[in-house]
Amino acid sequence: QVQLVDSGGDSVEAGGSLRLSCAASGDPSRNLCMAWFRQGPGKEREWVARIHRLTGKVNYADSVKGRFTISLSQDKNTMFLQMNSLKPEDSSMYYCAAGRGCYSDQREYAYWGQGTQVTISA
């Protein structure tokens, strides 16, 4: 059983930065991948970035590549998403997730955080 709590969302102006956090508790050791997804009003949930907890390999969606950075704490139980050069189209509810595989499909993730709201004004 794994519990995820995500935080750090806020309202900022375009061009600004935010850092999101996702704290894992319980027994996350068998979940090899942690990821960030986002979902705006009336839109489908989309994959943003993922990181392999053992190897540190990272992958990004084209829409955020070069602007966002995903990372893990030393104990591998906290995931971060550093978001720079934010755009209004980045406004979404952001969710962290954990799963045993490492894919971009949301159906591959068994555990989810409650979501944290990011709003970017022009």
N, CA, C and O atoms as a GROMACS GRO file, in nm:
protein
  488
    1GLN      N    1   0.084  -0.118   0.000
    1GLN     CA    2   0.000   0.000   0.000
    1GLN      C    3   0.088   0.124   0.000
    1GLN      O    4   0.183   0.134   0.077
    2VAL      N    5   0.055   0.219  -0.088
    2VAL     CA    6   0.133   0.342  -0.102
    2VAL      C    7   0.039   0.461  -0.095
    2VAL      O    8  -0.071   0.459  -0.152
    3GLN      N    9   0.082   0.564  -0.026
    3GLN     CA   10   0.009   0.689  -0.021
    3GLN      C   11   0.096   0.799  -0.082
    3GLN      O   12   0.216   0.806  -0.054
    4LEU      N   13   0.036   0.884  -0.164
    4LEU     CA   14   0.107   0.993  -0.228
    4LEU      C   15   0.039   1.124  -0.194
    4LEU      O   16  -0.084   1.135  -0.203
    5VAL      N   17   0.117   1.224  -0.156
    5VAL     CA   18   0.066   1.357  -0.127
    5VAL      C   19   0.143   1.457  -0.210
    5VAL      O   20   0.264   1.473  -0.191
    6ASP      N   21   0.075   1.524  -0.302
    6ASP     CA   22   0.141   1.624  -0.385
    6ASP      C   23   0.107   1.765  -0.335
    6ASP      O   24   0.001   1.788  -0.277
    7SER      N   25   0.199   1.858  -0.359
    7SER     CA   26   0.185   1.993  -0.308
    7SER      C   27   0.270   2.088  -0.390
    7SER      O   28   0.348   2.046  -0.475
    8GLY      N   29   0.256   2.217  -0.364
    8GLY     CA   30   0.339   2.319  -0.427
    8GLY      C   31   0.270   2.402  -0.532
    8GLY      O   32   0.328   2.500  -0.579
    9GLY      N   33   0.149   2.367  -0.570
    9GLY     CA   34   0.078   2.444  -0.671
    9GLY      C   35   0.044   2.584  -0.621
    9GLY      O   36   0.024   2.606  -0.502
   10ASP      N   37   0.038   2.678  -0.715
   10ASP     CA   38   0.011   2.818  -0.681
   10ASP      C   39  -0.032   2.892  -0.806
   10ASP      O   40  -0.039   2.834  -0.914
   11SER      N   41  -0.062   3.020  -0.790
   11SER     CA   42  -0.094   3.107  -0.902
   11SER      C   43   0.023   3.202  -0.926
   11SER      O   44   0.060   3.277  -0.836
   12VAL      N   45   0.080   3.200  -1.047
   12VAL     CA   46   0.195   3.284  -1.079
   12VAL      C   47   0.178   3.344  -1.218
   12VAL      O   48   0.094   3.299  -1.296
   13GLU      N   49   0.258   3.446  -1.248
   13GLU     CA   50   0.254   3.510  -1.378
   13GLU      C   51   0.333   3.430  -1.481
   13GLU      O   52   0.425   3.356  -1.446
   14ALA      N   53   0.297   3.446  -1.607
   14ALA     CA   54   0.370   3.381  -1.716
   14ALA      C   55   0.518   3.417  -1.709
   14ALA      O   56   0.554   3.531  -1.681
   15GLY      N   57   0.603   3.317  -1.734
   15GLY     CA   58   0.746   3.335  -1.725
   15GLY      C   59   0.804   3.301  -1.589
   15GLY      O   60   0.926   3.293  -1.574
   16GLY      N   61   0.718   3.281  -1.491
   16GLY     CA   62   0.763   3.248  -1.356
   16GLY      C   63   0.793   3.101  -1.339
   16GLY      O   64   0.790   3.024  -1.434
   17SER      N   65   0.824   3.064  -1.213
   17SER     CA   66   0.863   2.927  -1.181
   17SER      C   67   0.787   2.876  -1.060
   17SER      O   68   0.745   2.953  -0.974
   18LEU      N   69   0.771   2.744  -1.054
   18LEU     CA   70   0.714   2.675  -0.940
   18LEU      C   71   0.786   2.542  -0.923
   18LEU      O   72   0.839   2.487  -1.020
   19ARG      N   73   0.787   2.491  -0.801
   19ARG     CA   74   0.838   2.357  -0.776
   19ARG      C   75   0.731   2.276  -0.705
   19ARG      O   76   0.689   2.311  -0.595
   20LEU      N   77   0.687   2.168  -0.768
   20LEU     CA   78   0.590   2.077  -0.709
   20LEU      C   79   0.662   1.964  -0.637
   20LEU      O   80   0.772   1.924  -0.676
   21SER      N   81   0.600   1.912  -0.530
   21SER     CA   82   0.656   1.801  -0.455
   21SER      C   83   0.553   1.690  -0.442
   21SER      O   84   0.433   1.716  -0.440
   22CYS      N   85   0.601   1.566  -0.433
   22CYS     CA   86   0.515   1.450  -0.413
   22CYS      C   87   0.582   1.359  -0.311
   22CYS      O   88   0.687   1.301  -0.340
   23ALA      N   89   0.524   1.346  -0.193
   23ALA     CA   90   0.580   1.265  -0.086
   23ALA      C   91   0.512   1.129  -0.082
   23ALA      O   92   0.389   1.121  -0.075
   24ALA      N   93   0.591   1.022  -0.087
   24ALA     CA   94   0.540   0.886  -0.083
   24ALA      C   95   0.560   0.826   0.056
   24ALA      O   96   0.663   0.846   0.119
   25SER      N   97   0.460   0.752   0.102
   25SER     CA   98   0.469   0.680   0.228
   25SER      C   99   0.408   0.541   0.210
   25SER      O  100   0.352   0.511   0.105
   26GLY      N  101   0.420   0.458   0.312
   26GLY     CA  102   0.378   0.319   0.300
   26GLY      C  103   0.496   0.236   0.254
   26GLY      O  104   0.603   0.242   0.314
   27ASP      N  105   0.476   0.157   0.147
   27ASP     CA  106   0.584   0.073   0.094
   27ASP      C  107   0.595   0.094  -0.056
   27ASP      O  108   0.540   0.016  -0.133
   28PRO      N  109   0.666   0.198  -0.098
   28PRO     CA  110   0.679   0.226  -0.242
   28PRO      C  111   0.790   0.151  -0.312
   28PRO      O  112   0.811   0.173  -0.432
   29SER      N  113   0.862   0.063  -0.244
   29SER     CA  114   0.983   0.002  -0.299
   29SER      C  115   0.960  -0.078  -0.426
   29SER      O  116   1.050  -0.084  -0.510
   30ARG      N  117   0.843  -0.138  -0.444
   30ARG     CA  118   0.816  -0.218  -0.562
   30ARG      C  119   0.758  -0.136  -0.677
   30ARG      O  120   0.733  -0.190  -0.786
   31ASN      N  121   0.737  -0.008  -0.654
   31ASN     CA  122   0.692   0.081  -0.761
   31ASN      C  123   0.813   0.148  -0.821
   31ASN      O  124   0.869   0.241  -0.763
   32LEU      N  125   0.855   0.100  -0.938
   32LEU     CA  126   0.981   0.142  -0.998
   32LEU      C  127   0.975   0.278  -1.064
   32LEU      O  128   1.079   0.339  -1.090
   33CYS      N  129   0.856   0.327  -1.092
   33CYS     CA  130   0.843   0.452  -1.165
   33CYS      C  131   0.753   0.550  -1.091
   33CYS      O  132   0.650   0.512  -1.035
   34MET      N  133   0.792   0.676  -1.092
   34MET     CA  134   0.706   0.783  -1.046
   34MET      C  135   0.691   0.884  -1.159
   34MET      O  136   0.784   0.905  -1.237
   35ALA      N  137   0.574   0.946  -1.166
   35ALA     CA  138   0.544   1.030  -1.281
   35ALA      C  139   0.455   1.146  -1.240
   35ALA      O  140   0.390   1.144  -1.136
   36TRP      N  141   0.453   1.248  -1.326
   36TRP     CA  142   0.362   1.360  -1.314
   36TRP      C  143   0.267   1.361  -1.433
   36TRP      O  144   0.309   1.342  -1.547
   37PHE      N  145   0.138   1.383  -1.405
   37PHE     CA  146   0.035   1.403  -1.506
   37PHE      C  147  -0.034   1.536  -1.479
   37PHE      O  148  -0.020   1.592  -1.370
   38ARG      N  149  -0.107   1.587  -1.577
   38ARG     CA  150  -0.185   1.709  -1.556
   38ARG      C  151  -0.315   1.701  -1.634
   38ARG      O  152  -0.325   1.631  -1.735
   39GLN      N  153  -0.416   1.774  -1.585
   39GLN     CA  154  -0.546   1.774  -1.649
   39GLN      C  155  -0.610   1.912  -1.633
   39GLN      O  156  -0.634   1.957  -1.521
   40GLY      N  157  -0.639   1.977  -1.744
   40GLY     CA  158  -0.708   2.105  -1.743
   40GLY      C  159  -0.858   2.086  -1.757
   40GLY      O  160  -0.903   1.975  -1.789
   41PRO      N  161  -0.937   2.191  -1.733
   41PRO     CA  162  -1.082   2.181  -1.743
   41PRO      C  163  -1.128   2.135  -1.881
   41PRO      O  164  -1.087   2.193  -1.982
   42GLY      N  165  -1.210   2.032  -1.886
   42GLY     CA  166  -1.262   1.981  -2.013
   42GLY      C  167  -1.161   1.909  -2.099
   42GLY      O  168  -1.189   1.879  -2.215
   43LYS      N  169  -1.043   1.880  -2.045
   43LYS     CA  170  -0.939   1.814  -2.122
   43LYS      C  171  -0.908   1.676  -2.065
   43LYS      O  172  -0.940   1.646  -1.950
   44GLU      N  173  -0.845   1.592  -2.147
   44GLU     CA  174  -0.801   1.461  -2.102
   44GLU      C  175  -0.675   1.475  -2.017
   44GLU      O  176  -0.597   1.568  -2.035
   45ARG      N  177  -0.658   1.382  -1.926
   45ARG     CA  178  -0.536   1.380  -1.846
   45ARG      C  179  -0.418   1.343  -1.936
   45ARG      O  180  -0.426   1.248  -2.013
   46GLU      N  181  -0.309   1.418  -1.925
   46GLU     CA  182  -0.193   1.394  -2.008
   46GLU      C  183  -0.068   1.372  -1.924
   46GLU      O  184  -0.052   1.431  -1.817
   47TRP      N  185   0.020   1.287  -1.974
   47TRP     CA  186   0.146   1.260  -1.909
   47TRP      C  187   0.241   1.378  -1.929
   47TRP      O  188   0.246   1.435  -2.038
   48VAL      N  189   0.316   1.413  -1.826
   48VAL     CA  190   0.409   1.526  -1.829
   48VAL      C  191   0.554   1.478  -1.824
   48VAL      O  192   0.635   1.517  -1.908
   49ALA      N  193   0.587   1.394  -1.725
   49ALA     CA  194   0.725   1.350  -1.706
   49ALA      C  195   0.725   1.226  -1.618
   49ALA      O  196   0.630   1.203  -1.542
   50ARG      N  197   0.831   1.145  -1.628
   50ARG     CA  198   0.845   1.029  -1.540
   50ARG      C  199   0.992   1.007  -1.508
   50ARG      O  200   1.081   1.054  -1.579
   51ILE      N  201   1.017   0.934  -1.397
   51ILE     CA  202   1.153   0.903  -1.354
   51ILE      C  203   1.158   0.763  -1.296
   51ILE      O  204   1.069   0.723  -1.220
   52HIS      N  205   1.261   0.687  -1.332
   52HIS     CA  206   1.282   0.553  -1.280
   52HIS      C  207   1.351   0.565  -1.144
   52HIS      O  208   1.455   0.629  -1.134
   53ARG      N  209   1.294   0.505  -1.042
   53ARG     CA  210   1.343   0.523  -0.906
   53ARG      C  211   1.478   0.457  -0.882
   53ARG      O  212   1.550   0.498  -0.790
   54LEU      N  213   1.516   0.357  -0.960
   54LEU     CA  214   1.644   0.290  -0.941
   54LEU      C  215   1.754   0.347  -1.030
   54LEU      O  216   1.865   0.371  -0.984
   55THR      N  217   1.723   0.368  -1.156
   55THR     CA  218   1.825   0.412  -1.251
   55THR      C  219   1.833   0.564  -1.263
   55THR      O  220   1.937   0.617  -1.303
   56GLY      N  221   1.727   0.634  -1.229
   56GLY     CA  222   1.723   0.778  -1.244
   56GLY      C  223   1.691   0.825  -1.385
   56GLY      O  224   1.694   0.945  -1.412
   57LYS      N  225   1.661   0.732  -1.476
   57LYS     CA  226   1.628   0.770  -1.614
   57LYS      C  227   1.501   0.855  -1.616
   57LYS      O  228   1.404   0.823  -1.548
   58VAL      N  229   1.503   0.962  -1.693
   58VAL     CA  230   1.389   1.055  -1.700
   58VAL      C  231   1.338   1.066  -1.843
   58VAL      O  232   1.413   1.047  -1.939
   59ASN      N  233   1.210   1.097  -1.856
   59ASN     CA  234   1.147   1.121  -1.986
   59ASN      C  235   1.048   1.236  -1.970
   59ASN      O  236   0.986   1.252  -1.866
   60TYR      N  237   1.034   1.316  -2.077
   60TYR     CA  238   0.947   1.432  -2.074
   60TYR      C  239   0.856   1.436  -2.197
   60TYR      O  240   0.894   1.392  -2.305
   61ALA      N  241   0.736   1.490  -2.176
   61ALA     CA  242   0.651   1.521  -2.289
   61ALA      C  243   0.712   1.636  -2.368
   61ALA      O  244   0.778   1.723  -2.311
   62ASP      N  245   0.691   1.636  -2.499
   62ASP     CA  246   0.748   1.741  -2.584
   62ASP      C  247   0.705   1.881  -2.540
   62ASP      O  248   0.780   1.977  -2.556
   63SER      N  249   0.585   1.893  -2.486
   63SER     CA  250   0.532   2.024  -2.450
   63SER      C  251   0.606   2.090  -2.334
   63SER      O  252   0.597   2.212  -2.317
   64VAL      N  253   0.679   2.011  -2.254
   64VAL     CA  254   0.748   2.067  -2.138
   64VAL      C  255   0.898   2.048  -2.144
   64VAL      O  256   0.969   2.100  -2.058
   65LYS      N  257   0.948   1.976  -2.241
   65LYS     CA  258   1.091   1.947  -2.252
   65LYS      C  259   1.170   2.077  -2.262
   65LYS      O  260   1.138   2.167  -2.340
   66GLY      N  261   1.276   2.086  -2.180
   66GLY     CA  262   1.358   2.206  -2.177
   66GLY      C  263   1.312   2.310  -2.076
   66GLY      O  264   1.387   2.402  -2.045
   67ARG      N  265   1.190   2.296  -2.024
   67ARG     CA  266   1.138   2.390  -1.926
   67ARG      C  267   1.116   2.326  -1.789
   67ARG      O  268   1.136   2.390  -1.686
   68PHE      N  269   1.077   2.198  -1.787
   68PHE     CA  270   1.049   2.127  -1.663
   68PHE      C  271   1.161   2.027  -1.634
   68PHE      O  272   1.222   1.973  -1.726
   69THR      N  273   1.187   2.003  -1.505
   69THR     CA  274   1.286   1.905  -1.462
   69THR      C  275   1.228   1.818  -1.352
   69THR      O  276   1.181   1.870  -1.250
   70ILE      N  277   1.230   1.686  -1.370
   70ILE     CA  278   1.181   1.593  -1.270
   70ILE      C  279   1.301   1.536  -1.194
   70ILE      O  280   1.406   1.511  -1.254
   71SER      N  281   1.286   1.514  -1.064
   71SER     CA  282   1.395   1.462  -0.983
   71SER      C  283   1.341   1.390  -0.861
   71SER      O  284   1.222   1.398  -0.831
   72LEU      N  285   1.429   1.318  -0.790
   72LEU     CA  286   1.395   1.246  -0.668
   72LEU      C  287   1.485   1.289  -0.554
   72LEU      O  288   1.600   1.329  -0.576
   73SER      N  289   1.433   1.282  -0.431
   73SER     CA  290   1.515   1.303  -0.313
   73SER      C  291   1.612   1.186  -0.298
   73SER      O  292   1.597   1.084  -0.364
   74GLN      N  293   1.711   1.201  -0.210
   74GLN     CA  294   1.813   1.098  -0.193
   74GLN      C  295   1.754   0.965  -0.149
   74GLN      O  296   1.802   0.860  -0.191
   75ASP      N  297   1.651   0.968  -0.064
   75ASP     CA  298   1.590   0.843  -0.018
   75ASP      C  299   1.486   0.789  -0.116
   75ASP      O  300   1.424   0.686  -0.088
   76LYS      N  301   1.466   0.855  -0.228
   76LYS     CA  302   1.378   0.812  -0.338
   76LYS      C  303   1.230   0.818  -0.304
   76LYS      O  304   1.147   0.768  -0.379
   77ASN      N  305   1.195   0.879  -0.191
   77ASN     CA  306   1.056   0.882  -0.147
   77ASN      C  307   0.985   1.015  -0.173
   77ASN      O  308   0.866   1.028  -0.144
   78THR      N  309   1.056   1.112  -0.225
   78THR     CA  310   0.995   1.238  -0.262
   78THR      C  311   1.033   1.272  -0.405
   78THR      O  312   1.150   1.267  -0.442
   79MET      N  313   0.934   1.306  -0.486
   79MET     CA  314   0.957   1.344  -0.625
   79MET      C  315   0.928   1.493  -0.640
   79MET      O  316   0.835   1.546  -0.578
   80PHE      N  317   1.007   1.560  -0.723
   80PHE     CA  318   0.991   1.702  -0.748
   80PHE      C  319   0.968   1.727  -0.897
   80PHE      O  320   1.012   1.650  -0.982
   81LEU      N  321   0.900   1.836  -0.925
   81LEU     CA  322   0.889   1.885  -1.062
   81LEU      C  323   0.919   2.034  -1.060
   81LEU      O  324   0.837   2.115  -1.016
   82GLN      N  325   1.038   2.070  -1.109
   82GLN     CA  326   1.076   2.210  -1.120
   82GLN      C  327   1.023   2.263  -1.253
   82GLN      O  328   1.058   2.211  -1.359
   83MET      N  329   0.939   2.365  -1.248
   83MET     CA  330   0.874   2.419  -1.366
   83MET      C  331   0.921   2.562  -1.387
   83MET      O  332   0.896   2.649  -1.303
   84ASN      N  333   0.989   2.587  -1.498
   84ASN     CA  334   1.039   2.719  -1.532
   84ASN      C  335   0.973   2.769  -1.661
   84ASN      O  336   0.914   2.691  -1.735
   85SER      N  337   0.984   2.898  -1.686
   85SER     CA  338   0.929   2.960  -1.806
   85SER      C  339   0.784   2.920  -1.827
   85SER      O  340   0.744   2.880  -1.937
   86LEU      N  341   0.705   2.930  -1.723
   86LEU     CA  342   0.567   2.883  -1.727
   86LEU      C  343   0.482   2.965  -1.823
   86LEU      O  344   0.499   3.086  -1.837
   87LYS      N  345   0.390   2.896  -1.890
   87LYS     CA  346   0.299   2.955  -1.987
   87LYS      C  347   0.155   2.936  -1.941
   87LYS      O  348   0.127   2.844  -1.865
   88PRO      N  349   0.063   3.022  -1.986
   88PRO     CA  350  -0.078   3.004  -1.949
   88PRO      C  351  -0.131   2.865  -1.982
   88PRO      O  352  -0.215   2.812  -1.909
   89GLU      N  353  -0.084   2.805  -2.090
   89GLU     CA  354  -0.130   2.672  -2.128
   89GLU      C  355  -0.081   2.562  -2.034
   89GLU      O  356  -0.127   2.448  -2.044
   90ASP      N  357   0.011   2.594  -1.942
   90ASP     CA  358   0.053   2.500  -1.839
   90ASP      C  359  -0.047   2.492  -1.724
   90ASP      O  360  -0.036   2.403  -1.640
   91SER      N  361  -0.144   2.582  -1.720
   91SER     CA  362  -0.243   2.583  -1.613
   91SER      C  363  -0.322   2.454  -1.613
   91SER      O  364  -0.387   2.420  -1.712
   92SER      N  365  -0.316   2.381  -1.502
   92SER     CA  366  -0.380   2.250  -1.490
   92SER      C  367  -0.379   2.207  -1.344
   92SER      O  368  -0.310   2.266  -1.261
   93MET      N  369  -0.456   2.104  -1.315
   93MET     CA  370  -0.438   2.030  -1.192
   93MET      C  371  -0.328   1.927  -1.219
   93MET      O  372  -0.337   1.849  -1.313
   94TYR      N  373  -0.224   1.929  -1.137
   94TYR     CA  374  -0.112   1.837  -1.153
   94TYR      C  375  -0.122   1.724  -1.052
   94TYR      O  376  -0.149   1.747  -0.934
   95TYR      N  377  -0.100   1.600  -1.099
   95TYR     CA  378  -0.110   1.482  -1.016
   95TYR      C  379   0.019   1.401  -1.022
   95TYR      O  380   0.076   1.383  -1.129
   96CYS      N  381   0.066   1.354  -0.906
   96CYS     CA  382   0.177   1.260  -0.907
   96CYS      C  383   0.123   1.118  -0.903
   96CYS      O  384   0.011   1.095  -0.858
   97ALA      N  385   0.203   1.023  -0.951
   97ALA     CA  386   0.161   0.884  -0.960
   97ALA      C  387   0.280   0.792  -0.943
   97ALA      O  388   0.394   0.831  -0.965
   98ALA      N  389   0.252   0.666  -0.902
   98ALA     CA  390   0.356   0.564  -0.888
   98ALA      C  391   0.306   0.434  -0.945
   98ALA      O  392   0.189   0.400  -0.930
   99GLY      N  393   0.395   0.359  -1.012
   99GLY     CA  394   0.359   0.231  -1.070
   99GLY      C  395   0.479   0.138  -1.081
   99GLY      O  396   0.593   0.180  -1.062
  100ARG      N  397   0.452   0.012  -1.111
  100ARG     CA  398   0.559  -0.087  -1.120
  100ARG      C  399   0.634  -0.084  -1.252
  100ARG      O  400   0.748  -0.129  -1.260
  101GLY      N  401   0.571  -0.032  -1.354
  101GLY     CA  402   0.637  -0.011  -1.482
  101GLY      C  403   0.672   0.135  -1.499
  101GLY      O  404   0.648   0.216  -1.410
  102CYS      N  405   0.728   0.169  -1.613
  102CYS     CA  406   0.765   0.308  -1.638
  102CYS      C  407   0.719   0.345  -1.780
  102CYS      O  408   0.794   0.332  -1.877
  103TYR      N  409   0.594   0.392  -1.788
  103TYR     CA  410   0.531   0.422  -1.916
  103TYR      C  411   0.460   0.557  -1.906
  103TYR      O  412   0.451   0.616  -1.799
  104SER      N  413   0.409   0.604  -2.020
  104SER     CA  414   0.338   0.730  -2.025
  104SER      C  415   0.187   0.714  -2.013
  104SER      O  416   0.115   0.813  -1.998
  105ASP      N  417   0.137   0.590  -2.018
  105ASP     CA  418  -0.006   0.563  -2.009
  105ASP      C  419  -0.050   0.569  -1.863
  105ASP      O  420   0.005   0.497  -1.779
  106GLN      N  421  -0.149   0.652  -1.831
  106GLN     CA  422  -0.196   0.667  -1.694
  106GLN      C  423  -0.250   0.537  -1.636
  106GLN      O  424  -0.251   0.520  -1.514
  107ARG      N  425  -0.295   0.446  -1.721
  107ARG     CA  426  -0.351   0.319  -1.674
  107ARG      C  427  -0.244   0.227  -1.615
  107ARG      O  428  -0.279   0.128  -1.550
  108GLU      N  429  -0.118   0.257  -1.635
  108GLU     CA  430  -0.009   0.178  -1.580
  108GLU      C  431   0.027   0.216  -1.436
  108GLU      O  432   0.112   0.151  -1.375
  109TYR      N  433  -0.037   0.319  -1.383
  109TYR     CA  434  -0.004   0.368  -1.248
  109TYR      C  435  -0.116   0.335  -1.151
  109TYR      O  436  -0.232   0.368  -1.174
  110ALA      N  437  -0.079   0.269  -1.041
  110ALA     CA  438  -0.176   0.221  -0.944
  110ALA      C  439  -0.205   0.320  -0.832
  110ALA      O  440  -0.311   0.314  -0.770
  111TYR      N  441  -0.112   0.412  -0.806
  111TYR     CA  442  -0.124   0.503  -0.693
  111TYR      C  443  -0.116   0.647  -0.741
  111TYR      O  444  -0.036   0.681  -0.828
  112TRP      N  445  -0.201   0.732  -0.681
  112TRP     CA  446  -0.213   0.871  -0.724
  112TRP      C  447  -0.223   0.966  -0.606
  112TRP      O  448  -0.281   0.933  -0.503
  113GLY      N  449  -0.166   1.085  -0.623
  113GLY     CA  450  -0.186   1.192  -0.528
  113GLY      C  451  -0.320   1.259  -0.549
  113GLY      O  452  -0.392   1.227  -0.644
  114GLN      N  453  -0.355   1.352  -0.460
  114GLN     CA  454  -0.485   1.417  -0.465
  114GLN      C  455  -0.491   1.531  -0.567
  114GLN      O  456  -0.600   1.578  -0.599
  115GLY      N  457  -0.377   1.575  -0.616
  115GLY     CA  458  -0.371   1.683  -0.712
  115GLY      C  459  -0.337   1.816  -0.648
  115GLY      O  460  -0.375   1.843  -0.534
  116THR      N  461  -0.264   1.901  -0.722
  116THR     CA  462  -0.230   2.035  -0.676
  116THR      C  463  -0.248   2.131  -0.794
  116THR      O  464  -0.200   2.105  -0.904
  117GLN      N  465  -0.316   2.243  -0.770
  117GLN     CA  466  -0.356   2.333  -0.878
  117GLN      C  467  -0.246   2.431  -0.914
  117GLN      O  468  -0.186   2.495  -0.827
  118VAL      N  469  -0.219   2.441  -1.044
  118VAL     CA  470  -0.124   2.538  -1.098
  118VAL      C  471  -0.199   2.631  -1.192
  118VAL      O  472  -0.263   2.585  -1.287
  119THR      N  473  -0.192   2.761  -1.166
  119THR     CA  474  -0.259   2.860  -1.249
  119THR      C  475  -0.159   2.964  -1.294
  119THR      O  476  -0.093   3.027  -1.212
  120ILE      N  477  -0.148   2.984  -1.426
  120ILE     CA  478  -0.052   3.079  -1.484
  120ILE      C  479  -0.130   3.189  -1.554
  120ILE      O  480  -0.208   3.163  -1.645
  121SER      N  481  -0.108   3.313  -1.512
  121SER     CA  482  -0.175   3.427  -1.572
  121SER      C  483  -0.086   3.492  -1.677
  121SER      O  484   0.036   3.490  -1.665
  122ALA      N  485  -0.149   3.550  -1.780
  122ALA     CA  486  -0.074   3.613  -1.887
  122ALA      C  487  -0.014   3.746  -1.843
  122ALA      O  488   0.053   3.813  -1.922
   0.00000   0.00000   0.00000
